[in-house]
Amino acid sequence: MSVKIRLSRGGAKKRPYYYVVVAHGASPRDGRYIEQIGTFDPMLKKDDANRVKLKEDRVKHWLSVGAQPTDRVLRLLDGAGLAKRTPSNNPEKAKPKKKAQERAAAEAEKAAKAAEVTPPADAA
């Protein structure tokens, strides 16, 4: 069974607070876990020292025995210098969808026809 290093949500409504936990892959998000190895408070400023707290020796241990961090936890570990994360880039996601591309093409065609019909003001 796969072991994951992931976030478990705590805190009140609209005041999130996360525990960095090691858990079985099949256990629920806020359910049973093997060990708590840190905390993450997203309400604090990014440069605050208390935003991310990790037990570095336990993180290194779990990574060495094959625990897989989730993407968000990998970002936290990369910030702490405990793991290396390669940034992902999906340029296809930034492109407009099919209907928006069709509308843009139709507008460009309409503008081109209007430019052909209307002579330039300097020519007269």
N, C-alpha and C positions, 0 to 999 in steps of 0.2 A: 504494500500500500504506500502511496506517495505521501511524503511529508512536506508541508508547505510552511513558509514563513509569511504570515499575512497579518492584516489589521482586524481587530475585533472592536466593534463600536461600543462606546460607553457614553456617559454624559447625558445631559437633559435634552429636551426637544430644542432644536435649533442652536444647541451648544455642544457640538461634537467633541469627543475626546476618544482617542483610539489607543488600544493596547497592541503592541507588536507581539504576536504570539506564534508559537510553533504548534501546528495542529495537523491531524490527519486530513488528507484531501477531501474525504467524504463528510467530515463533520461540518455542521452549520456555521455560518459566519460568527455568531455570538455564542456558539455552543462550547462543547468540551474542547480543551486544548491540552497539549503536553506540558508546555512551559511558557511563561511570560518572560520575554527578553527585552522589553522596552516599552516606551510610551511615545505618543505623538499628539501634540495639542495644536490643531490648525488655527485656533483662535488667536494664538500669539503671533507677534511679528516674525518675519522670516529670519531676522538676524538675532532673535532672542535665543539665549543658550538653553532655556528650558523647553523650547519647541519640540525637539527630538532628544530623547534620552534612551541610550542603548547600553546593554551589558555586552561590551565588545568581546570579551572572552567567550561568552555563550553564543554570540552570533557567529564567531569564527568556528566554534565547535560544530554548530548545526550546518553551516555551509560545507565544512570538511566532510561530514557524513552524508551529504547529498540532499539536504533540504533545499527546495526550490522557492526562492522569494517571488512574490507577485510583483507586477510592474511598479506599483506605488511603493512597495517596501524596497524594491531595488533602487528606486530614486532616493529614498532616505538613506540607504546603505552607501550609495555612491556619494552622497553629500557628506557622509561621515568618513569616507575613505576606506570602507570595509569591502566594497565590491565595485566592479567596473560595469557600467551600463553604457551600451551603445545607443545613441539617440536614433529614433526611428523617424523616417520621413515618408509621407505618403502624398505626393503631389497631385494624385488623382482626386483626393478628397477635397482639395481646394477649388477644383474646377466646378463651374456651374453645371447643374443637372441638364438633362436632355431638353426639357421644355424651355428652360431659360436660354439655352443655346439657340433653340429655334426662334425664340422671340428676338434675340439679339441679331440673328442673321436676317430676320424679316425687317427689323428697323434699319439695318445697314443697307439692305436692298432698297428700301423706301427712300432713304437719304440719297442713295446713288441716283435713283430715278429723278428725284427732285432737283438734283444738281445738273442732270442732263437737260431737263425741260427748261429751267430757268437760266438764261444766258448771264454771264458775269456782268456786273454793273459797269466795268471799265470798257467793255466792247462797244457800247452804244455811243 
